[in-house]
Amino acid sequence: MAVGVLCNRVVDGLQIESKYKTTLAEIAKRDGAYKGVPDEVRAMDVDGYERRNGGDAQRTMDAAVGIADDVNGVNGRLMLVELKLNQKNYRNLIGSQMELREKEAHTRDILRELSTIEKNAVFVVPEKHLQVLKSAFGKVYRSAIVCSPTTFKEVVTLT
């Protein structure tokens, strides 16, 4: 179920310093879990943006990527992304759903002045935990979309 088409123009057009514009793969590399994250996805480094004024990057989602309804950029918006690829124990993620909701809400608060934000947030997890986390999140965190790096293209159509 794709929520939109990748639209790098949304990120490129943000009125923020260029150092906060990067790729999702670069953010994943920084977090130490790059394998399989698409290179072509431009992203806003939300953690860096939050730290610019002394904010707590632990309270924000990792990234925001640009999506739209079609390849022409209609209804362009940001989609929040949390990378949990280093997660060894899926139970930790299930138990931290409230914390993840708080991260999502805080990120929405600080980014709402920059762009419209997609209603669903994406959590990228290791392939080995994908099915159990999709099931667990689907029961209580309905706005969350859980995917792996390889299934990310099912959430966002890459052009």
C-alpha positions in Angstrom: 0.0 0.0 0.0 1.9 3.1 -1.2 1.0 6.3 0.6 2.6 8.4 -2.1 5.2 8.8 -4.8 8.7 9.9 -3.8 9.0 13.6 -4.4 12.6 14.8 -3.6 11.5 18.3 -4.6 9.6 18.6 -1.4 12.8 18.2 0.7 14.9 20.3 -1.7 12.3 23.1 -1.5 12.3 23.4 2.3 13.3 26.7 3.6 16.1 25.3 5.9 19.8 25.3 5.9 21.3 22.9 3.3 23.2 21.0 6.0 19.8 19.5 7.1 19.1 18.2 3.6 20.7 14.8 2.9 19.6 11.3 1.9 17.8 8.7 3.9 20.8 6.4 3.2 23.2 8.9 4.8 21.1 9.2 7.9 21.0 5.4 8.1 24.8 5.3 7.7 25.1 7.8 10.6 22.9 5.5 12.7 25.1 2.5 11.7 22.5 0.6 9.7 22.7 1.5 6.0 22.2 -1.9 4.3 19.3 -1.8 1.9 18.1 1.8 2.5 17.5 3.4 -1.0 20.2 5.9 -2.0 17.8 8.0 -4.2 15.6 9.2 -1.3 16.3 12.8 -0.3 15.6 13.4 3.3 15.6 16.1 5.9 17.8 15.3 8.9 15.2 16.0 11.6 17.6 15.1 14.5 20.1 17.7 13.2 17.4 20.3 12.7 16.2 19.8 16.3 19.7 20.1 17.7 20.2 23.5 15.9 18.7 25.3 18.9 19.8 22.9 21.6 16.8 20.6 21.3 16.9 17.0 22.2 17.3 14.8 19.1 16.1 11.8 21.1 12.6 13.4 21.1 12.4 13.5 17.3 11.9 11.1 14.4 15.2 10.6 12.4 14.1 11.9 9.0 11.4 13.4 6.9 11.1 12.5 3.2 9.1 14.2 0.5 6.1 12.4 -1.1 3.3 13.5 -3.4 0.2 12.1 -4.9 1.8 11.8 -8.3 5.1 12.3 -10.2 4.2 15.9 -10.9 4.4 16.8 -7.2 0.6 17.2 -6.6 -0.1 17.5 -2.9 3.6 17.5 -1.9 4.2 16.8 1.8 6.7 15.4 4.3 6.5 11.9 5.6 8.2 11.2 9.0 10.6 8.3 9.1 12.2 6.5 12.1 15.0 4.1 11.4 15.1 1.2 13.8 17.5 -1.0 11.9 19.9 -1.6 14.7 17.1 -3.0 16.9 18.3 -6.4 18.1 15.2 -7.2 20.2 11.8 -6.5 18.7 10.2 -6.6 22.2 12.0 -3.3 22.9 10.2 -1.6 20.0 6.8 -3.1 21.0 7.3 -1.8 24.5 8.3 1.7 23.3 5.3 2.5 21.2 4.2 5.3 23.6 7.7 6.9 23.3 7.5 6.6 19.5 4.2 8.3 19.5 5.6 11.2 21.5 8.5 11.4 19.1 6.1 11.6 16.2 4.0 14.3 17.9 7.0 16.4 18.8 8.4 16.1 15.3 5.1 17.2 13.8 5.1 20.2 16.1 8.5 21.4 15.0 8.0 20.7 11.3 4.4 22.0 10.8 5.7 25.5 9.9 7.8 24.0 7.0 5.4 21.8 5.2 2.2 19.7 5.3 2.9 16.4 7.0 1.6 13.0 5.9 -0.8 11.5 8.5 1.1 8.2 8.6 4.6 7.8 10.0 7.0 5.1 8.8 9.2 2.9 11.0 11.9 1.0 9.1 12.9 -2.1 11.0 15.1 -5.2 10.3 13.5 -7.7 7.9 13.7 -10.4 10.6 11.4 -8.4 12.9 9.0 -7.1 10.2 6.0 -9.4 10.5 5.8 -9.4 14.3 6.2 -5.6 14.5 3.6 -5.0 11.8 1.2 -7.1 13.7 2.0 -5.5 17.1 1.9 -1.9 15.8 -1.2 -2.5 13.8 -3.1 -3.3 16.9 -2.4 -0.1 18.9 -0.5 2.4 16.7 -2.7 2.6 13.6 -1.0 5.6 12.0 2.3 3.7 11.9 3.5 2.0 8.8 6.1 -0.6 9.6 8.4 -1.7 6.8 11.9 -3.0 6.1 14.5 -1.3 3.8 13.4 -3.7 1.0 9.7 -3.1 1.5 10.1 0.7 1.8 9.3 0.9 -2.0 5.9 -0.5 -1.2 5.2 2.4 1.1 6.7 5.1 -1.2 6.7 4.5 -4.9 10.2 5.3 -6.1 10.4 7.1 -9.4 
